[in-house]
């Protein structure tokens, strides 16, 4: 088992109190597995990704453990995490345009970055990685402004994985790209896993149909908690949690027309995590809610590798 | 209603404007009342430039844009009938003022004679039209509202005018999956009330969901256009096929489309008319008749 997260709680400290962005999440990612993480905005996806690599000043590690390759990661301790950061776990951020230094050529920037981690630049390896994502070697002599959005995103992908991390977190990396670039970037990401450059991967996105293309397992989160986790095919073909079903029903597909079949969004909005409601957090928006939902549903394994947190599942 | 005839836009680029870049070349299509036309293209295909030219935000280099036969003249009278909504709702509001100030600005500019009481009734009706609860959204600051709410308020603002045409430029790309559908359904309701909508997007599935007709752009030129069913049911241009194949779908894995090779349109070099493949379905492929496909 590559990554094991047990009962992880990460809260944001604000003037009004603690925002319970991650409230007891447990899951595992196996070797050579791509875990797709889906959910609406504000359900804790990005917080989960960030807490595995670097907590910002407002985030507090309240409880739970994270184990990577059998070793516990001190995620609450910024200084001790330095040993793990980029060597063991790495992140591809969403906005590649703002991740690159505009005043440096790409090649120089990569060398400086590696120097800051105390590693010498291996030019052959860097060129090999550029080939792997389908970028010409000339990009090393270019400034970021000379590259397109998809190319910048791929440069950031190469930089994030140069130190061969075991776990790679890709946070909404394709949302700003158009469809054909999206496909190329997602393909390059899957190739990282296939070529063994990274051992496991967490792919964060709100687009279920894209996750379905590359993920082995999909985990759906709602309001800081796990709603459902199952193999990608099962989530899409036989979802058990009402939230997953509604999420899938709200996806337009090519060929679906307003005149033929009107899609519906999910009424209401996710609850405030400052004072999350007791019991099932999806209760207020759920079409199936009944009296028992006032108690919190446990995460139950309803089929092999298929866990759901719903009383009606 | 809205008609574009051989519209061309050339930008001057480089130091001292020494070079030129044709962002839009020879684009002709029309939008009728009660119809959604989706304009589909990748980044740099000129789709936003077309939207801007229709809104009069940037001048046209060649060709003409007419609304009900009258050439587009940006000004108060024109904006009474044509309005635009853009991608990022957060940057459309001034963060130090309450969000409903955008309605007040419409009143000051267009309806100075309407009494405050009557205006409040109209604002409430427009806000309800976009399926928001006036009590929840009026009197709030932009940061207190969600992206979907802000985007819908901008549509409500446009509805207060005597609107004929709405330019919706990537209005759903910053919203998440479930809010996205709510906004799209709202556009569909507006369409049923007789409004013409030009829906600019790079997302094919969103485009096909709403639109009666679709225009596919590449490098500023129309590669394929016509009724949505025909364009996507029977895509003829290799570029359209490639786009379709790249759309992630839920129940099927990505298919490999044949690569687009050696097509003068693909390289953006060729110019020429559109070829009518079947009724109401136009393809810009110079080689279509001799094409082995």
Interface residues (C-beta under 8 A of the other chain):
Chain A: X40 X41 X148 X149 X178 X179 X180 X181 X182 X183 X186 X206 X207 X208 X209 X210 X212 X213 X236 X237 X246 X247 X248 X250 X251 X252 X253 X254 X255 X256 X257 X258 X262 X263 X264 X265 X266 X269
Chain B: X42 X43 X146 X147 X176 X177 X178 X179 X180 X181 X182 X184 X185 X188 X202 X203 X204 X205 X206 X208 X209 X210 X228 X232 X242 X243 X244 X246 X247 X248 X249 X250 X251 X253 X254
